[in-house]
């Protein structure tokens, strides 16, 4: 007893520790995590290879930056598109690398050297180091750049970027070799060429009679479980779900601004209007009073929103327009200046990255030093090639396309306002330093052309937003509704409260927005943690809506069950049932005229249809019907065929064969080219279909 009493404290502590460990482990298992390792960085596992989130995110940030540089606004929809595109790139690269490694495909050192500075360098390098005047590869530019990278003054970031670029070139070369192995195995024989030739040129003349499915009202058709099962089993291969998707239903409580909220905002803007008229520093007035701190800059006609474009180009300096409503805001606009300026400006620049220089001030100092070198006689082209981090323009001596006072480039794209303003203020030949979102630019004005009137318009905006009272009322209603819910009474409560139920269907785990719901990531993440039938434990805020959700469907990757597709296939199943009744109306006939008479329809003659274009004139695409016709005997009434629009019977009058294919070389080439064009995409699709992917994007993105 004394032994037990002395050790009871330790025993109890151990038991409590084991109980706590069991609890923690059960929670980890339930939540899909790991107790002994940190898997928060595991975006996915592809055929056993982990995809770290931080590495994927670097690529995602690069792709997003490219969109921004092209002047593309990053909306939730664009974010979702970039994420999906980046994922497909990453997945394709992993799968391709596996195949390349398995087959032992390599790029030797001599081959990689030749890709850079051989007689015929890789096309990407040739494009990067081309003469902007001729478009031809300039070997001197390449050699200058390579010499710079080997020098002591080379920027480490540029050296790393070049090394990454070469790695990508080599990986792309391996992928090209792999695809060559695949495409070289494609073969088109004489029979393939003949079949393709006849499909495009063999003609058929026929007559048909049809009964549309729409001739039987849907309400008169009763569908049984056997009807559904028969259709599902016959078409099961069509219901392969490429990835896990989910659906939820929700009720929205509107917290958009009321009439009273709008009137209150307008009253504020009315007061600002009087002060705006007498303001002597309009730029400062905008910065203090406007929600959107847009720099006040000159614009040519067409650069202002339509409500202002005509008014301001015919107004006197100091004129104030508004308040007016635009894009959900009350706005005031004041004409602060006007002048005649150049229609377009052509420039070149050297871009300095502040992050690589230790801050904006040091980047500006470096730009000033380069400016002095140019003023002292050094070549702008050579310095751009050496120092500019904008590699797209650096290989062209810093040249960028001409742009107008609104920053619009002739071939598309947008110049930042800071760059545009600096370029239009300077004179021809001037060197100016300016900072933008992309870094510090050293700009040289090369040419100024044309003449155009421009105006400077200061705009003050106040968004029409809901007051706290409006938001509180809507949120309280949503909370009250949520508090009354159980798993079984969602529909009853919706009906009781007189609310409208909406549905978000078949979205993926990386969806950033849903129909009617922008910025919906939070609710999408919830959906991928919930079970079917679960109701959210909180009210979601999405824009000016408060929503309460219930998860209604989980469709896993793979062949979907009948229950999951039952609603989707209902129209097709109904047509199958109708088809049996319609086909019976043609029974007993031996000629097309008898069949039409029995069914109470007309015989329709059709001429010169080809197999490759299976359209019945005046009807629609009918693959099954046209396919059957080309496999039929002449002058023989067909059995009823279930088409897309209805049930058909037909009789073939004649076939017209094309001239014999005496030289099939051209036909073979056309078929082979079509196969080659599809090969790359189909190979990747096949690799993805066979890949084992554990996808955690729904949790981490």
Buried (B, 14 or more C-beta within 10 A) or exposed (E): EEEEEEEEEEEEEEEEEEEEEEEEEEEBEEEEEEEEEEBEBBBBBBEEEBBEBEEBBEBBEEBBEEBEBEBBEEEBEBBBBBBBEBBEBBBBBBBBBBBBEEEEBBBEEEEBEBBBEEEEBBEEBBEBBBBBEEEEBBEEBBEBBBEBBEEEEBBEEBEEEBEEBBEEBBBBBBBEBBBEEBBEEEEBEEEBBBBBBBBBBBBBBBBBBBBBBEBBEEEEBEBEEEBBEBBBEEEEEEBEBEBBBBBBBBBBBEBBBBEEBBEBBBEEBEEBBEEBEEBEEBBEBBBEBBEEEBEBBBBBBEBBEEBBBEBBBEBEEEBBBBBBBBEEBBBBBBBBBBEEBBBBBBBBBBBBBBEBBEEBEBBBBBBEEBBEBBEEEEEBBBBBBBBBBBBEBBBBBBBBBBBBBBBBBEEEBBBBBBBBBBBBEBEEEEBBBBBBEBBBBBBBBBEBEEEBEBBBBBBBBBEBBBBEEBBEBBBEBBBEBBEEBEEEEBEEBBEEEEBEEBBBBEBBBBBBBBEBBBBBBEBBBBBBEBEEEBBBEEBBBBBBBBBBBBBBBBBEEEEBEBEBBBEEBBEEBBBBBBBEBBBEBBEEBEEBBBBBBBBEBEBBEBEEBBBEEBBBEEBEBBEBBBEBBBEBEEEEBBEBBBBBBBBBBBBBBEBEEEEEBEEBEEBBEBBBEEBEEEBBEEBBEEBBEEEEBEBBBBBBB
